[in-house]
Amino acid sequence: MTEEDRKIRIRDVTDVLELIGGRWRGPILAYLCESPRRFSELKDTLEGITPRILIKELRYLEMNKMVYSEKSTISGNSVVYGLTEHGESIESVIVAIHAWAKEHRMKVFTDQ
């Protein structure tokens, strides 16, 4: 691998970890991989997240074209969030992270 390729690889990994990093963005994306969700569903499922932080993280993900928001057709005052077409491309990464996490837990908790 050339030095330039190495720098690009490191930059790309840094960019992805910035996008899905932190305590809440990855879980938000993982939950939205299942289907679009109302704000209240996200808040109730992501135990411990405050409404203010959830709004901040959803706005960040919208700004990065991963998530869209729209008024609910069922209830006029609720907002539904879902993955954009670009956001759907993260699903394979989420699946890979989940698989690796299970293996990692097994390694850490059984190979002592």
PyRosetta script that sets phi, psi and omega in degrees:
from pyrosetta import init, pose_from_sequence

init()
pose = pose_from_sequence("MTEEDRKIRIRDVTDVLELIGGRWRGPILAYLCESPRRFSELKDTLEGITPRILIKELRYLEMNKMVYSEKSTISGNSVVYGLTEHGESIESVIVAIHAWAKEHRMKVFTDQ")
pose.set_psi(1, 132.6)
pose.set_omega(1, 179.6)
pose.set_phi(2, -76.0)
pose.set_psi(2, 163.7)
pose.set_omega(2, 178.5)
pose.set_phi(3, -61.9)
pose.set_psi(3, -40.0)
pose.set_omega(3, 178.5)
pose.set_phi(4, -63.9)
pose.set_psi(4, -43.0)
pose.set_omega(4, 177.4)
pose.set_phi(5, -62.4)
pose.set_psi(5, -39.5)
pose.set_omega(5, 179.0)
pose.set_phi(6, -62.8)
pose.set_psi(6, -44.5)
pose.set_omega(6, 179.4)
pose.set_phi(7, -63.4)
pose.set_psi(7, -40.9)
pose.set_omega(7, 178.7)
pose.set_phi(8, -64.7)
pose.set_psi(8, -43.2)
pose.set_omega(8, 179.5)
pose.set_phi(9, -60.8)
pose.set_psi(9, -46.4)
pose.set_omega(9, 180.0)
pose.set_phi(10, -64.0)
pose.set_psi(10, -42.3)
pose.set_omega(10, 178.6)
pose.set_phi(11, -62.4)
pose.set_psi(11, -43.5)
pose.set_omega(11, -179.0)
pose.set_phi(12, -64.1)
pose.set_psi(12, -42.9)
pose.set_omega(12, 177.9)
pose.set_phi(13, -63.9)
pose.set_psi(13, -42.0)
pose.set_omega(13, 177.9)
pose.set_phi(14, -59.8)
pose.set_psi(14, -44.7)
pose.set_omega(14, 179.8)
pose.set_phi(15, -60.8)
pose.set_psi(15, -44.2)
pose.set_omega(15, -178.8)
pose.set_phi(16, -67.1)
pose.set_psi(16, -44.5)
pose.set_omega(16, -180.0)
pose.set_phi(17, -64.6)
pose.set_psi(17, -32.7)
pose.set_omega(17, 175.2)
pose.set_phi(18, -65.5)
pose.set_psi(18, -42.5)
pose.set_omega(18, -178.1)
pose.set_phi(19, -66.3)
pose.set_psi(19, -45.5)
pose.set_omega(19, -175.7)
pose.set_phi(20, -103.0)
pose.set_psi(20, 1.0)
pose.set_omega(20, -175.1)
pose.set_phi(21, -75.2)
pose.set_psi(21, -175.5)
pose.set_omega(21, -177.6)
pose.set_phi(22, 81.6)
pose.set_psi(22, -178.9)
pose.set_omega(22, -174.8)
pose.set_phi(23, -77.4)
pose.set_psi(23, -28.0)
pose.set_omega(23, -166.8)
pose.set_phi(24, -115.5)
pose.set_psi(24, -28.6)
pose.set_omega(24, -173.7)
pose.set_phi(25, -62.9)
pose.set_psi(25, -45.9)
pose.set_omega(25, 178.1)
pose.set_phi(26, -59.7)
pose.set_psi(26, -49.4)
pose.set_omega(26, 177.5)
pose.set_phi(27, -61.3)
pose.set_psi(27, -37.6)
pose.set_omega(27, 177.1)
pose.set_phi(28, -61.4)
pose.set_psi(28, -48.8)
pose.set_omega(28, -179.7)
pose.set_phi(29, -63.0)
pose.set_psi(29, -41.8)
pose.set_omega(29, 179.9)
pose.set_phi(30, -60.9)
pose.set_psi(30, -42.6)
pose.set_omega(30, -180.0)
pose.set_phi(31, -68.5)
pose.set_psi(31, -39.2)
pose.set_omega(31, 180.0)
pose.set_phi(32, -72.9)
pose.set_psi(32, -16.4)
pose.set_omega(32, 174.8)
pose.set_phi(33, -61.8)
pose.set_psi(33, -28.6)
pose.set_omega(33, -179.5)
pose.set_phi(34, -70.9)
pose.set_psi(34, -48.9)
pose.set_omega(34, 179.8)
pose.set_phi(35, -178.3)
pose.set_psi(35, 164.5)
pose.set_omega(35, 175.2)
pose.set_phi(36, -59.7)
pose.set_psi(36, 150.6)
pose.set_omega(36, -176.2)
pose.set_phi(37, -137.1)
pose.set_psi(37, 148.8)
pose.set_omega(37, 171.9)
pose.set_phi(38, -73.7)
pose.set_psi(38, 157.0)
pose.set_omega(38, 179.5)
pose.set_phi(39, -53.9)
pose.set_psi(39, -45.3)
pose.set_omega(39, -177.6)
pose.set_phi(40, -63.5)
pose.set_psi(40, -34.7)
pose.set_omega(40, 177.7)
pose.set_phi(41, -65.8)
pose.set_psi(41, -42.6)
pose.set_omega(41, 177.6)
pose.set_phi(42, -61.3)
pose.set_psi(42, -48.2)
pose.set_omega(42, -177.8)
pose.set_phi(43, -61.3)
pose.set_psi(43, -42.2)
pose.set_omega(43, -177.9)
pose.set_phi(44, -71.5)
pose.set_psi(44, -34.9)
pose.set_omega(44, -178.1)
pose.set_phi(45, -77.2)
pose.set_psi(45, -38.9)
pose.set_omega(45, -178.8)
pose.set_phi(46, -86.4)
pose.set_psi(46, 80.1)
pose.set_omega(46, -175.3)
pose.set_phi(47, -57.2)
pose.set_psi(47, 129.0)
pose.set_omega(47, 176.9)
pose.set_phi(48, 98.9)
pose.set_psi(48, -13.4)
pose.set_omega(48, 180.0)
pose.set_phi(49, -80.7)
pose.set_psi(49, 138.3)
pose.set_omega(49, 176.7)
pose.set_phi(50, -88.3)
pose.set_psi(50, 155.1)
pose.set_omega(50, 177.7)
pose.set_phi(51, -56.3)
pose.set_psi(51, -39.1)
pose.set_omega(51, -179.6)
pose.set_phi(52, -62.9)
pose.set_psi(52, -44.3)
pose.set_omega(52, 179.4)
pose.set_phi(53, -68.7)
pose.set_psi(53, -40.0)
pose.set_omega(53, 178.7)
pose.set_phi(54, -60.7)
pose.set_psi(54, -45.6)
pose.set_omega(54, 177.6)
pose.set_phi(55, -60.2)
pose.set_psi(55, -45.1)
pose.set_omega(55, 180.0)
pose.set_phi(56, -59.4)
pose.set_psi(56, -46.5)
pose.set_omega(56, -177.7)
pose.set_phi(57, -68.5)
pose.set_psi(57, -40.0)
pose.set_omega(57, 177.4)
pose.set_phi(58, -63.5)
pose.set_psi(58, -40.1)
pose.set_omega(58, 177.2)
pose.set_phi(59, -63.6)
pose.set_psi(59, -41.4)
pose.set_omega(59, 177.6)
pose.set_phi(60, -60.4)
pose.set_psi(60, -46.0)
pose.set_omega(60, -179.6)
pose.set_phi(61, -67.5)
pose.set_psi(61, -32.9)
pose.set_omega(61, 174.2)
pose.set_phi(62, -66.7)
pose.set_psi(62, -44.1)
pose.set_omega(62, 179.2)
pose.set_phi(63, -58.8)
pose.set_psi(63, -33.1)
pose.set_omega(63, 180.0)
pose.set_phi(64, -92.6)
pose.set_psi(64, 14.3)
pose.set_omega(64, 173.8)
pose.set_phi(65, 61.1)
pose.set_psi(65, 28.2)
pose.set_omega(65, 178.1)
pose.set_phi(66, -95.3)
pose.set_psi(66, -30.7)
pose.set_omega(66, -173.3)
pose.set_phi(67, -130.8)
pose.set_psi(67, 146.0)
pose.set_omega(67, 172.2)
pose.set_phi(68, -117.5)
pose.set_psi(68, 162.3)
pose.set_omega(68, 173.9)
pose.set_phi(69, -133.5)
pose.set_psi(69, 146.3)
pose.set_omega(69, 176.1)
pose.set_phi(70, -151.8)
pose.set_psi(70, 151.9)
pose.set_omega(70, 176.4)
pose.set_phi(71, -65.6)
pose.set_psi(71, 139.8)
pose.set_omega(71, 179.7)
pose.set_phi(72, -67.0)
pose.set_psi(72, 138.1)
pose.set_omega(72, 176.3)
pose.set_phi(73, -78.0)
pose.set_psi(73, -19.7)
pose.set_omega(73, -179.2)
pose.set_phi(74, -82.6)
pose.set_psi(74, -48.1)
pose.set_omega(74, -178.7)
pose.set_phi(75, -126.5)
pose.set_psi(75, 119.3)
pose.set_omega(75, -175.0)
pose.set_phi(76, -61.6)
pose.set_psi(76, -25.2)
pose.set_omega(76, -178.0)
pose.set_phi(77, -99.3)
pose.set_psi(77, 6.5)
pose.set_omega(77, 175.9)
pose.set_phi(78, -106.6)
pose.set_psi(78, 153.7)
pose.set_omega(78, -178.7)
pose.set_phi(79, -114.1)
pose.set_psi(79, 136.9)
pose.set_omega(79, 177.7)
pose.set_phi(80, -105.8)
pose.set_psi(80, 136.3)
pose.set_omega(80, 177.4)
pose.set_phi(81, -115.8)
pose.set_psi(81, 140.7)
pose.set_omega(81, 177.7)
pose.set_phi(82, -149.4)
pose.set_psi(82, 172.0)
pose.set_omega(82, 178.1)
pose.set_phi(83, -81.3)
pose.set_psi(83, 137.8)
pose.set_omega(83, 171.9)
pose.set_phi(84, -72.4)
pose.set_psi(84, 174.4)
pose.set_omega(84, 175.7)
pose.set_phi(85, -58.8)
pose.set_psi(85, -42.3)
pose.set_omega(85, 176.6)
pose.set_phi(86, -64.3)
pose.set_psi(86, -40.7)
pose.set_omega(86, 179.5)
pose.set_phi(87, -62.1)
pose.set_psi(87, -33.5)
pose.set_omega(87, 179.2)
pose.set_phi(88, -62.6)
pose.set_psi(88, -22.9)
pose.set_omega(88, 179.9)
pose.set_phi(89, -68.8)
pose.set_psi(89, -13.8)
pose.set_omega(89, 179.6)
pose.set_phi(90, -80.0)
pose.set_psi(90, -12.6)
pose.set_omega(90, -174.6)
pose.set_phi(91, -58.1)
pose.set_psi(91, -41.7)
pose.set_omega(91, 179.9)
pose.set_phi(92, -64.2)
pose.set_psi(92, -32.5)
pose.set_omega(92, 177.0)
pose.set_phi(93, -69.4)
pose.set_psi(93, -42.8)
pose.set_omega(93, 178.8)
pose.set_phi(94, -61.9)
pose.set_psi(94, -44.2)
pose.set_omega(94, 178.4)
pose.set_phi(95, -61.5)
pose.set_psi(95, -43.0)
pose.set_omega(95, 179.5)
pose.set_phi(96, -65.5)
pose.set_psi(96, -40.4)
pose.set_omega(96, 177.9)
pose.set_phi(97, -63.2)
pose.set_psi(97, -43.1)
pose.set_omega(97, 179.3)
pose.set_phi(98, -60.9)
pose.set_psi(98, -45.9)
pose.set_omega(98, 179.7)
pose.set_phi(99, -63.0)
pose.set_psi(99, -44.6)
pose.set_omega(99, -179.9)
pose.set_phi(100, -64.7)
pose.set_psi(100, -39.6)
pose.set_omega(100, -179.4)
pose.set_phi(101, -61.8)
pose.set_psi(101, -40.9)
pose.set_omega(101, 178.1)
pose.set_phi(102, -63.1)
pose.set_psi(102, -44.7)
pose.set_omega(102, 178.2)
pose.set_phi(103, -63.1)
pose.set_psi(103, -42.2)
pose.set_omega(103, -179.4)
pose.set_phi(104, -62.2)
pose.set_psi(104, -45.7)
pose.set_omega(104, 178.4)
pose.set_phi(105, -59.4)
pose.set_psi(105, -43.8)
pose.set_omega(105, 179.7)
pose.set_phi(106, -61.2)
pose.set_psi(106, -43.2)
pose.set_omega(106, -178.8)
pose.set_phi(107, -64.3)
pose.set_psi(107, -47.8)
pose.set_omega(107, -175.8)
pose.set_phi(108, -68.6)
pose.set_psi(108, -40.7)
pose.set_omega(108, -174.2)
pose.set_phi(109, -92.5)
pose.set_psi(109, -8.8)
pose.set_omega(109, 179.1)
pose.set_phi(110, -116.4)
pose.set_psi(110, -20.3)
pose.set_omega(110, -179.6)
pose.set_phi(111, -100.0)
pose.set_psi(111, 55.4)
pose.set_omega(111, -175.1)
pose.set_phi(112, -94.3)
pose.dump_pdb("model.pdb")
